[in-house]
Amino acid sequence: MRVVGVDGWKRGWVAAVADGRSLAWTAHATFADLLDVHGTSTVAVDMPIATTDGPREVDVAGQRWLREHGGSWSSIFLAPTTATVAAWEGDPNHSHAAAMAAKGDAPGTSIQAWYLIPKMVEVRDALATRPDARVVEAHPECSFRMMDDRIGRTSKKTGRGAGLRIRALAREFDLDLADAPADVPVDDVLDAAAVAWTAARVERGEHVTLPEGATRAPRIVI
């Protein structure tokens, strides 16, 4: 049962390919390239898949779930709205500050979420040409806490945080980070592995969804 977990990084995408306890990684310049290689598998990606006119219920539900499970709710950003993505597409060089000023008093998109837009558009456009692809949205911090609630609020940027996540993954996979693609940051490699674990849960029908019972995007699976 081969499944794939995907995380974006500054030079493309990293995929963790899981088959039972076996785990390998591949790197890809674009999400479309990744689907060319892995598109027949269930793919879980750490990226908002669908936008809405206002704040996405799934992001609020994800923040609530993390808070209830001892994690840091702020690791899930409120995704940009459909209108904000359209504004970026109209002028990709438009600054975050200018885009937010144009919204007047309306709630704005965080700078972190603003920088997700190019990757979000990549995913959207790739999926538009592959309607049968089995791609779901996942969040690695939710995955890690479902694996091991002892991770708590420990940041993945710290040695202890990375160690806790590696230990959790090593219980699920034969983990060897020396096999990871060169140059990809370790936290992106670990995040890809975490959502590969979630992709396997989807394949087995063991996953949960946020919001509870949601059957289609936008939703987060764990």
C-alpha positions in Angstrom: 0.0 0.0 0.0 2.1 2.9 -1.3 1.0 6.4 -0.1 2.7 9.8 -0.3 3.0 12.7 2.0 4.0 16.1 0.6 5.4 19.4 2.0 6.3 22.5 0.1 9.7 24.2 0.5 11.3 27.2 -1.1 12.6 25.3 -4.2 9.7 23.0 -4.8 8.1 20.0 -3.1 9.4 17.1 -1.1 7.5 13.8 -1.1 7.8 11.1 1.5 6.8 7.8 -0.1 5.6 5.2 2.4 4.9 1.5 1.8 4.3 -0.2 5.1 7.3 0.6 7.3 9.4 1.5 4.3 9.9 5.3 3.7 11.7 7.0 0.9 11.8 10.6 -0.3 11.7 12.3 -3.7 12.0 16.0 -4.6 10.1 17.8 -7.3 10.3 21.3 -8.8 6.5 21.6 -9.3 3.4 19.9 -7.8 2.4 18.9 -11.4 5.8 17.1 -11.7 5.1 15.3 -8.4 1.7 14.1 -9.5 3.3 12.8 -12.7 5.4 10.5 -10.5 3.0 9.8 -7.6 -0.5 10.6 -9.0 -1.8 7.1 -8.8 -1.2 7.0 -5.0 -3.2 8.6 -2.2 -1.4 11.9 -1.6 -1.6 14.0 1.6 -0.3 17.5 1.2 0.4 20.2 3.7 -1.2 23.0 1.8 -4.7 24.5 1.7 -6.5 22.9 -1.2 -9.7 24.9 -1.5 -10.5 28.5 -0.7 -13.7 30.2 0.5 -15.1 33.7 0.5 -14.3 34.2 4.2 -12.2 32.4 6.8 -12.3 28.7 6.2 -14.1 26.7 8.8 -11.5 23.9 8.5 -8.7 26.2 9.6 -10.7 27.3 12.7 -11.5 23.6 13.4 -7.8 22.7 13.0 -6.7 25.4 15.4 -9.3 24.2 17.9 -8.2 20.6 17.5 -4.5 21.4 18.1 -5.4 23.5 21.2 -7.5 20.6 22.6 -4.6 18.2 22.0 -1.9 20.3 23.6 -0.4 21.8 20.4 0.1 25.3 19.3 -3.0 26.5 17.4 -1.0 29.2 15.7 0.8 26.7 13.5 -2.4 26.6 11.3 -2.8 29.8 9.5 -6.1 31.1 8.2 -5.9 30.4 4.5 -6.2 33.3 2.1 -9.8 33.9 0.8 -10.8 33.3 -2.8 -10.7 37.0 -3.4 -7.2 37.4 -2.0 -5.9 34.6 -4.2 -7.5 36.2 -7.2 -5.9 39.6 -6.3 -2.5 37.9 -6.2 -3.1 36.2 -9.5 -4.0 39.5 -11.1 -0.6 40.9 -9.9 1.8 38.4 -8.4 4.2 41.3 -7.6 1.5 43.0 -5.5 2.8 43.3 -2.0 1.1 41.9 1.1 0.7 45.4 2.6 -0.9 46.8 -0.6 -3.3 43.9 -0.9 -4.4 44.3 2.7 -4.7 48.1 2.4 -7.1 47.5 -0.5 -9.4 45.5 1.7 -10.0 48.4 3.9 -11.5 47.3 7.3 -12.1 43.7 6.2 -10.1 41.0 8.0 -6.7 40.6 6.4 -4.5 37.7 5.4 -1.4 37.1 7.5 1.9 37.5 5.9 2.6 33.8 6.4 -0.6 32.9 4.6 0.1 35.4 1.8 3.3 33.6 1.0 1.4 30.3 0.7 -0.6 31.6 -2.3 1.9 30.6 -5.1 2.0 27.0 -3.8 -1.8 27.0 -3.3 -2.3 28.1 -6.9 0.2 25.4 -8.1 -1.8 22.7 -6.3 -5.1 24.0 -7.6 -4.0 24.1 -11.2 -2.4 20.7 -11.0 -5.5 19.1 -9.6 -7.7 20.8 -12.2 -5.9 18.7 -14.9 -6.1 15.5 -12.8 -9.7 15.3 -11.4 -9.2 11.6 -10.5 -6.1 12.3 -8.3 -6.6 11.2 -4.7 -5.1 14.3 -3.0 -6.2 15.4 0.5 -5.2 18.3 2.7 -3.3 17.4 5.9 -1.4 19.2 8.6 1.8 17.8 10.0 1.3 19.2 13.5 -2.0 17.5 13.7 -0.5 14.3 12.4 2.4 14.4 14.9 0.0 14.9 17.8 -2.2 12.1 16.7 0.9 9.9 16.7 2.2 11.1 20.1 0.5 13.6 22.3 3.7 14.0 24.3 5.0 16.3 21.6 2.8 19.0 23.1 3.8 22.6 22.2 7.5 21.8 21.6 8.6 23.6 18.5 9.9 21.5 15.6 12.7 24.2 15.2 14.4 23.0 18.5 16.5 20.0 19.0 14.1 18.5 21.4 11.1 19.2 19.1 12.9 17.6 16.2 13.9 14.6 18.4 10.4 14.0 19.6 9.0 14.0 16.1 11.8 11.7 14.8 11.1 9.3 17.7 7.3 9.3 16.8 8.1 8.7 13.1 10.6 5.9 14.0 7.8 4.0 15.7 5.9 4.0 12.4 8.6 3.8 9.8 12.1 2.5 9.2 13.4 6.1 9.3 16.8 7.1 7.8 17.2 10.8 7.3 20.4 10.2 5.4 18.3 9.1 2.5 16.4 12.5 2.3 17.0 14.8 -0.7 20.0 17.1 -0.4 19.3 20.7 0.6 15.7 20.1 1.7 15.4 21.4 5.3 14.9 18.7 8.0 11.6 20.1 9.2 10.1 19.9 5.7 11.4 16.3 5.4 9.8 15.4 8.8 6.6 17.1 7.9 6.3 15.2 4.6 6.8 12.0 6.6 4.1 13.0 9.1 1.5 13.6 6.4 2.5 10.3 4.7 1.5 8.6 7.9 -1.9 10.4 7.6 -2.2 9.3 3.9 -1.8 5.7 5.1 -4.6 6.2 7.6 -6.8 7.6 4.8 -6.0 4.5 2.7 -7.0 2.2 5.6 -10.1 4.2 6.4 -8.8 5.1 9.9 -8.6 8.9 9.4 -10.6 11.6 11.1 -11.7 14.8 9.4 -11.9 18.4 10.4 -14.5 19.7 10.5 -16.0 16.5 11.8 -17.7 14.5 9.1 -16.5 16.7 6.2 -16.4 14.6 3.0 -14.8 17.0 0.6 -12.4 20.0 0.5 -11.9 22.2 2.2 -11.1 19.8 5.0 -8.1 18.5 7.0 -7.6 14.8 7.4 -5.6 13.3 10.3 
